Amino acid sequence: MHGRVGMVHSLLEKGLSTIDYTDHDNFTPLIHSIIKDQVSCVEQLLSHNARINPTSESDHIPLNLACQHASLALIKILLERDAKFLPDAEGLYPQHLVARSCRSSAVLLLLKDHGADLDQRDKLYQWTPLFHAAAEGCVGCLRTLLDCGVDADALDEKGLPAMYYAVWEGHLECMKLLWSQRISRPIAGQTPLDVLNNGPKYRDAMTATLTPLSDERKQIPALEVDGIPDLSLPPPIIPLRHYGHNFLDNKTFVQIHFNPPSADPIVFYQTGRYAAARLTISSKMTDLIPRNVMLPLQEDSRFISFHIDKLENFAIDFEIFPTFGSKVIAKTVALPDVFENDGRSSGHCCLPVFDPRLRAIGEIRFNFQVIKPYYGDPLEITHFATYWKATSAFDAEHNGQVTGSSLSGDYVQIFVQMTRDLVPVLYPEFTIMHHGVRIPISHLSIEEFKAIGREHPPPSNIIIASSESNSTGNSSTSSLLPSLAAMSITDIPTAHRLLATSFLTLEEVLLHLPTSIHVNLCILYPSPAEQKELDLRLTFNINNFADAILTHVFNHARASRLANPDFMRSVVFTSYNVGICVALNWKQPNYPVLLCNDLGQPRDSNTSSIQSPASPPSFSSPAIQYSGRASLSIKESARIAQSNNLMGLMCRSSLLNVMPSLAESIKELGLVLVADTSDESAERRRQQNAGSVNANSTSHAGFGGTNDALFRMPGNVNGVMRETGVLRFNDSIDM
């Protein structure tokens, strides 16, 4: 373990029979040497004939552990000693472990040279090493596997290819490599119901009814005891309607998020000291049930949520126990000051972990978000109808595909952000260029914002599509409100372009825009990375931001109901910022929230994640260029949307066209899916003008060349976001 070769030699001379003794973890001296990568000790042990292959199912496999922890030289020593290729307790062979742990590609080549099958399927999900490399984002291993000629079109036990998991996990570089190896036939496969929660889910009754029978059962008619076929009809399909969603009335919502695995949320200073343990998360508040989480953390245990009465008295105790035992190994506590965070609604926390003797033995890190209830008077559910969605599930316990919703028709996209005095205003970018100086909108007061707007009239190429505006020909800022009031549903594209640079407040737009035009409020809230990159010093937090927007929306709803009780404007909230989506959804049940995901843009495969605001984009864009577009893995965005009761997701249509199974996976979680085509018409024209004809090139947003399949309208989606700023929801029979 510590590399003391001389001591190992002396001990072996005194008692050679101890060479294969095991400790309480069933580790032999050879296993300890491999895990610590002590090459000299391994050579010494092997020279005395230490056991290199397991003799029972409970034994650890030296070669498999070496492929996870040891150097190339040590792996080579084991292979030269004829170490066998065997599956471990998880059913993984050495080549799977190398591909999954993103080891050097040279290890894969070494295994291949010693007879390893790089198309070997594991015993768990029937995955080849290609699947593990794609799911973990190991670009080097994936490229090596493809260069070795592995089967890039292999399907797992669910009938899905490796590219599905690369897209699901958000690994764009891996998807590009697999896309370049695609074959001409379309990729087919059923959608896994357990891909999100790492476990099987119940299929709804309709899916079970439509499952094809085996050939033998098809040949045998179902007969009753009297020989007459069963003529009973299946139960009627009555979709389950969900009205609104859970929201905060008087409680405060606190969510802690343990960082992804690469960040090591829980670290012990002595590596390997507590390989398996149990984390108990509790609070002194009597109404909160303690949560038990197994270590190492799994994907479905990274979000922990609490509903509390007062933030001032809220503290969280973190206690670490043995997997099976009640004696505390280590403990720490997050005090109320951590979550109050000087008035900020989110933050990052790192706490020391102490053993029973109060010695620091490790650290625990997590992010947190605090959502407070809406501070004003919310809309009364008895007077203002909530949105609804119908699913194919027969009860509320299970998820089912969305078969219909109250969302229908066209919505105009409006970009909303906040001035420093908490006035919601319309502008599509976080900063504005004024007299050669780039000024953040969040640094301006409403008076300063209006003054700048008077010097930036709307573009002259925007023509108001109403008879009154056409007759006057006046497109100055002073004429915007009358022109806005004269618009109809057919003027939505014009309204989108006009409002983007109108320098109006949200209150003015909702007051003058006809209630027959539904609105999609696209909320622009900068991420921490964008705040740092653009030097945005915010004077508000997410709670203040969301409350200010909801106040104007609620006031407009009440005024509209007084004016016309029979008709209400439909409003949808969308945003690329996870925090603002979660806040808007938890603060009210009346309006749906869609989380947007821009995964598939070229920046997702580049080192720089934020583009300089002064430089033009290197890729295509919608009619109105706007800030705040961000990318998440499909898995992460679906998990966030489902756990926080969001209405659904908006994803790039090109991504859905590359892997159609994604749409099924998202919709089977009970989420509405909208395809974002807002920049693909411009991209298509750009590629056609450039004469791009190579189908295997990667010029299109990380995918392959000019390919009509990338630009077609995805099937099985609930709506589409057009480049004209029109969000259109499909009408369904359930409407």
Residue pairs with C-beta under 8 A, 6 or more apart in sequence:
1 32
1 33
1 35
1 36
1 38
2 36
2 38
3 36
3 38
3 40
3 41
4 41
5 40
5 41
5 44
8 29
8 41
8 44
8 45
9 44
11 18
12 18
12 19
12 44
12 45
12 48
16 48
19 28
19 29
19 30
19 45
19 48
19 49
19 50
19 51
20 28
20 29
20 30
20 50
20 51
21 28
21 29
22 28
25 275
26 58
26 59
26 60
27 35
27 60
28 50
28 51
28 60
29 41
29 45
29 50
30 42
30 45
30 46
30 50
30 51
30 52
30 62
31 60
31 62
31 65
33 41
33 42
33 45
34 42
34 62
34 65
34 66
34 69
34 70
34 74
34 78
35 65
35 69
35 70
35 272
36 69
37 69
37 70
37 71
37 74
39 71
39 73
39 74
39 77
42 74
42 77
42 78
43 77
46 52
46 77
46 81
52 62
52 63
52 78
52 81
52 82
52 83
53 61
53 62
53 83
53 84
53 86
54 60
54 61
54 86
57 89
60 88
61 86
61 88
62 78
62 83
63 75
63 78
63 79
63 83
63 84
63 85
63 86
63 94
64 86
64 88
64 92
64 93
64 94
64 97
66 74
66 75
66 78
67 75
67 94
67 95
67 97
67 98
67 101
67 103
67 107
67 111
68 97
68 101
68 103
72 104
72 106
72 107
72 110
75 107
75 110
75 111
76 110
79 110
79 111
79 114
85 93
85 94
85 95
85 111
85 115
85 116
85 117
85 120
86 93
87 93
87 122
87 123
88 97
90 122
90 123
90 124
91 122
91 123
91 124
92 100
92 122
92 123
92 124
93 116
93 120
93 122
94 111
94 116
95 108
95 111
95 116
95 117
95 118
95 120
95 129
96 120
96 122
96 127
96 129
96 132
98 107
98 108
98 111
98 129
98 141
99 108
99 129
99 130
99 132
99 133
99 136
99 138
99 141
99 142
99 145
100 132
100 133
100 135
100 136
100 138
101 136
101 138
102 133
102 136
102 137
102 138
102 140
102 141
103 141
104 140
105 140
105 141
105 143
105 144
108 118
108 129
108 141
108 144
108 145
108 148
109 144
109 148
111 118
112 118
112 148
118 128
118 129
118 145
118 148
118 150
119 128
119 129
119 150
119 151
119 154
120 128
120 129
121 127
121 128
122 128
122 132
125 131
125 156
125 157
125 158
126 156
126 157
127 156
128 150
128 151
128 154
128 162
129 141
129 145
129 150
130 142
130 145
130 146
130 150
130 151
130 152
130 154
130 162
131 154
131 156
131 162
131 165
132 138
133 141
133 142
133 145
133 162
133 174
134 142
134 162
134 163
134 165
134 166
134 169
134 171
134 174
134 175
134 178
135 162
135 165
135 166
135 168
135 169
135 171
136 169
136 171
137 166
137 169
137 170
137 171
137 173
137 174
138 174
139 171
139 173
139 174
139 177
142 174
142 177
142 178
143 177
146 152
146 177
146 178
146 181
152 161
152 162
152 178
152 181
152 182
153 161
153 181
153 182
153 183
153 187
154 161
154 162
155 161
155 189
158 189
158 190
158 191
158 192
158 195
159 188
159 189
159 190
160 189
160 190
160 191
160 192
160 661
161 178
161 187
161 189
162 178
163 175
163 178
163 179
163 182
163 187
163 658
163 659
164 187
164 189
164 659
164 661
164 662
166 172
166 174
166 175
166 178
167 175
167 634
167 655
167 658
167 659
167 662
168 195
168 633
168 634
168 635
168 662
168 665
169 633
169 634
169 635
170 599
170 604
170 631
170 632
170 633
170 634
170 635
170 636
171 633
172 599
172 600
172 604
172 605
172 702
173 605
175 658
175 702
175 703
176 605
176 698
176 702
176 703
176 704
179 658
179 698
179 703
179 704
180 696
180 698
180 704
182 704
187 659
187 660
187 661
189 661
190 661
191 661
191 664
191 665
191 668
192 665
193 200
193 201
193 202
193 203
193 668
194 200
194 201
195 635
195 665
196 635
196 638
196 639
196 642
196 665
196 669
197 300
198 298
198 299
198 300
201 398
201 399
202 398
203 211
204 392
204 393
204 394
204 398
204 400
205 235
205 394
206 237
206 392
207 392
209 234
221 229
222 229
222 230
223 229
223 230
224 230
237 392
238 394
239 390
239 391
239 392
239 403
239 404
239 734
240 390
240 391
240 392
240 393
240 394
240 395
240 396
240 400
241 388
241 389
241 390
242 388
242 389
242 390
242 391
242 396
243 386
243 387
243 388
244 381
244 386
244 387
244 388
244 589
244 590
245 585
245 589
245 645
246 586
246 589
246 645
247 585
247 586
247 587
247 588
247 589
248 307
248 371
248 372
248 373
248 374
248 586
248 587
249 373
250 309
250 373
251 307
251 308
251 309
251 373
252 307
252 308
252 309
252 310
252 311
252 314
252 370
252 371
252 372
252 373
253 305
253 306
253 307
253 370
253 371
253 372
253 586
254 305
254 306
254 307
254 308
254 311
254 314
254 339
254 368
254 369
254 370
254 371
255 303
255 304
255 305
255 306
255 368
255 369
255 371
255 582
256 303
256 304
256 305
256 316
256 366
256 367
256 368
257 302
257 303
257 366
257 367
257 368
257 369
258 265
258 266
258 297
258 301
258 302
258 303
258 304
258 365
258 366
259 265
259 302
259 365
259 366
259 367
260 302
261 296
261 297
263 365
264 365
265 297
265 302
265 364
265 365
265 366
266 279
266 295
266 296
266 297
266 353
266 362
266 363
266 364
266 365
267 362
267 363
267 364
267 365
268 274
268 353
268 361
268 362
269 360
269 361
269 362
270 361
273 361
274 295
274 320
274 329
276 294
276 295
276 323
277 294
277 295
277 320
277 321
277 322
277 323
277 329
278 292
278 293
278 294
278 295
278 320
278 321
278 322
278 323
279 292
279 293
279 294
279 295
279 297
279 318
279 319
279 320
280 290
280 291
280 292
280 293
280 317
280 318
280 319
280 320
280 321
281 290
281 291
281 292
281 293
281 304
281 316
281 317
281 318
282 288
282 290
282 291
282 316
282 317
282 319
283 306
283 308
283 314
283 315
283 316
283 317
284 315
284 317
285 308
285 309
285 313
285 314
288 306
288 308
291 304
293 301
293 304
294 301
294 323
295 320
303 639
303 643
305 643
306 314
306 316
308 314
311 336
311 339
311 340
311 370
311 372
312 336
312 340
313 336
314 336
314 339
315 333
315 334
315 335
315 336
316 333
316 334
317 331
317 332
317 333
318 331
318 332
318 333
318 334
318 351
318 353
318 364
319 328
319 330
319 331
320 328
320 329
320 330
320 331
320 353
321 327
321 328
321 329
322 329
328 356
329 355
330 353
330 354
330 355
330 361
330 362
331 353
331 354
332 351
332 352
332 353
332 354
332 364
333 351
334 349
334 351
338 347
338 349
338 368
339 368
339 370
341 347
341 370
343 541
344 541
345 369
345 370
345 371
345 372
345 541
345 542
345 543
345 579
345 583
346 367
346 368
346 369
346 370
346 541
346 542
346 579
347 367
347 368
348 365
348 366
348 367
348 368
349 365
349 366
349 367
349 368
350 363
350 364
350 365
351 363
351 364
351 365
352 360
352 362
352 363
353 360
353 361
353 362
353 363
353 364
354 360
354 361
355 361
369 542
369 579
369 582
370 543
371 542
371 543
371 582
371 583
371 586
371 587
372 543
373 587
374 546
374 547
374 550
374 587
374 588
375 547
376 547
376 550
376 551
376 554
377 554
378 554
378 587
378 588
378 590
379 554
379 557
379 558
379 588
379 590
381 589
381 590
383 561
384 557
384 561
384 568
384 590
385 568
385 590
386 589
386 590
387 405
387 406
387 407
387 570
387 590
387 591
387 592
387 647
388 405
388 406
389 402
389 404
389 405
389 406
389 407
389 592
389 647
389 672
390 402
390 403
390 404
390 405
390 734
391 399
391 400
391 401
391 402
391 403
391 670
392 400
392 401
392 403
393 399
393 400
393 670
394 400
399 642
399 668
399 669
399 670
400 668
400 670
401 667
401 668
401 670
402 648
402 667
402 670
402 671
402 672
402 718
403 732
403 734
404 732
404 733
404 734
404 735
405 592
405 647
405 672
405 718
405 729
405 732
405 734
406 570
407 570
407 572
407 592
407 647
407 672
407 718
407 719
407 729
408 729
408 730
408 731
408 735
409 489
409 518
409 570
409 728
409 729
409 731
410 489
410 492
410 518
410 726
410 727
410 728
411 492
411 518
411 519
411 520
411 570
411 572
411 726
411 727
411 728
411 729
412 492
412 495
412 496
412 499
412 513
412 517
412 518
412 519
412 520
412 725
412 726
412 727
413 496
413 520
413 522
413 574
413 721
413 725
413 726
413 727
414 426
414 496
414 499
414 506
414 509
414 519
414 520
414 521
414 522
415 426
415 427
415 428
415 500
415 522
415 524
415 624
415 626
416 424
416 425
416 426
416 506
416 521
416 522
416 523
416 524
416 549
417 424
417 425
417 427
417 430
417 441
417 442
417 523
417 524
417 525
418 424
418 425
418 441
418 442
418 540
418 545
418 548
418 549
419 425
419 441
419 442
419 444
419 445
419 446
419 448
419 449
420 442
420 443
420 444
420 445
420 539
420 540
421 445
421 446
422 540
422 544
422 545
422 548
423 446
423 449
423 505
423 548
424 505
424 506
424 507
424 548
424 549
424 552
425 441
425 446
425 449
425 503
425 504
425 505
425 506
426 499
426 500
426 502
426 503
426 504
426 505
426 506
426 509
427 441
427 449
427 500
427 501
427 503
428 500
428 501
428 524
428 624
428 625
428 626
428 627
429 441
429 524
429 613
429 625
429 626
429 627
430 440
430 441
430 442
430 524
430 526
430 530
430 534
430 536
430 613
430 627
430 628
431 438
431 439
431 440
431 441
431 534
431 613
431 627
432 438
432 439
432 441
432 452
432 456
433 439
434 452
434 455
434 456
438 613
438 614
439 452
440 534
440 535
440 536
440 537
441 449
442 526
442 536
442 537
442 538
442 539
442 540
443 536
443 537
444 452
446 505
449 503
450 503
452 503
453 477
453 502
453 503
454 477
454 503
456 501
456 503
457 475
457 476
457 477
458 475
458 476
458 477
458 480
458 498
458 501
458 502
459 497
459 501
460 475
462 475
462 494
462 497
462 498
463 469
463 470
463 475
463 494
464 470
464 475
464 483
464 486
464 487
464 491
464 494
464 498
465 487
465 490
465 491
465 494
466 483
466 486
466 487
466 488
466 491
467 486
468 482
468 483
468 486
469 475
469 479
469 483
469 486
472 479
475 483
477 502
477 503
480 498
480 502
480 504
481 504
481 508
481 512
482 512
483 498
484 495
484 498
484 499
484 509
484 512
484 513
485 512
485 513
485 514
487 494
487 495
487 513
487 514
487 517
488 514
488 516
488 517
489 516
489 517
492 517
492 724
492 725
492 726
493 623
493 724
493 725
493 726
495 513
495 517
495 725
496 623
496 624
496 724
496 725
496 726
497 623
497 624
497 725
499 509
500 624
500 626
500 725
502 509
506 521
506 549
506 552
506 553
507 552
507 555
507 556
509 519
510 519
510 552
510 553
510 556
510 569
511 556
511 559
513 519
515 560
515 564
515 567
515 568
515 569
516 567
516 569
517 569
518 569
518 570
518 571
518 572
519 569
519 570
519 571
519 572
520 572
520 574
520 727
521 549
521 553
521 571
521 572
521 573
521 574
522 574
522 575
522 596
522 626
523 549
523 573
523 574
523 575
523 577
523 580
523 581
523 584
524 575
524 577
524 626
524 627
524 628
525 542
525 545
525 575
525 577
525 579
525 580
525 628
526 534
526 536
526 538
526 577
526 627
526 628
527 577
527 628
527 630
529 609
529 610
530 536
530 610
530 627
530 628
531 537
531 538
533 610
534 613
540 548
542 579
542 580
542 583
543 583
545 580
545 583
546 580
546 583
546 584
546 587
547 587
549 584
550 584
550 587
550 588
553 571
553 591
554 588
556 569
557 568
557 569
557 590
560 567
560 568
560 569
561 568
571 591
572 591
572 592
572 593
572 594
572 647
572 727
573 581
573 584
573 585
573 591
573 592
573 593
573 594
574 593
574 594
574 595
574 596
574 650
574 727
575 581
575 584
575 593
575 595
575 596
575 628
576 595
576 596
576 597
576 598
576 628
576 629
576 630
577 628
577 630
578 595
578 632
578 637
578 640
581 593
581 594
581 595
581 640
581 644
581 646
582 640
582 644
582 646
584 591
584 593
585 593
585 644
585 645
585 646
586 644
592 646
592 647
592 648
592 672
593 646
593 647
594 646
594 647
594 648
594 649
594 650
594 672
594 674
595 637
595 640
595 641
595 646
595 648
595 649
595 650
596 629
596 649
596 650
596 676
597 630
597 631
597 632
597 634
597 637
597 649
597 650
597 651
597 652
598 629
598 630
598 631
598 652
598 676
599 631
599 632
599 633
599 634
599 651
599 652
599 655
600 631
600 652
600 654
600 655
600 701
600 702
600 703
601 619
601 629
601 631
601 652
601 701
601 702
602 618
602 619
602 701
602 702
603 609
603 611
603 619
603 631
604 631
604 702
605 702
611 617
611 618
613 627
617 625
619 679
619 683
619 701
620 679
620 680
620 682
620 683
620 686
621 679
621 682
622 678
622 679
622 682
622 723
622 725
623 678
623 723
623 724
623 725
624 725
632 640
634 651
634 655
634 662
634 665
634 666
637 649
637 651
638 649
638 665
638 666
638 669
638 671
640 646
641 647
641 648
641 649
641 669
641 671
642 669
642 670
642 671
646 671
647 671
647 672
648 666
648 671
648 672
648 673
648 674
648 718
649 666
649 671
649 672
649 673
649 674
650 673
650 674
650 675
650 676
650 721
651 662
651 666
651 673
651 674
651 675
651 676
652 675
652 676
652 701
653 675
653 676
653 677
653 680
653 711
653 713
653 714
653 717
653 720
654 680
654 700
654 701
654 703
654 710
654 711
655 662
656 662
656 663
656 673
656 675
656 714
656 717
657 709
657 710
657 711
657 712
657 714
658 703
658 710
660 714
660 715
660 716
663 673
663 714
663 715
663 716
663 717
664 716
666 673
667 673
667 716
667 718
672 718
672 719
673 716
673 717
673 718
673 719
674 717
674 718
674 719
674 720
674 721
674 727
674 729
675 713
675 714
675 717
675 719
675 720
675 721
676 720
676 721
677 713
677 720
677 721
677 722
677 723
678 721
678 722
678 723
678 725
679 723
680 710
680 711
680 723
681 711
681 723
682 723
683 700
683 701
683 711
684 706
684 711
687 699
687 700
687 705
687 706
688 706
690 699
692 699
692 705
692 706
693 705
693 706
694 705
694 706
695 704
695 705
695 706
695 707
696 704
696 705
697 704
697 705
698 704
698 705
699 705
699 706
700 706
700 707
700 710
703 710
704 710
713 720
717 730
718 729
718 730
719 727
719 728
719 729
719 730
720 727
720 728
721 727
722 728
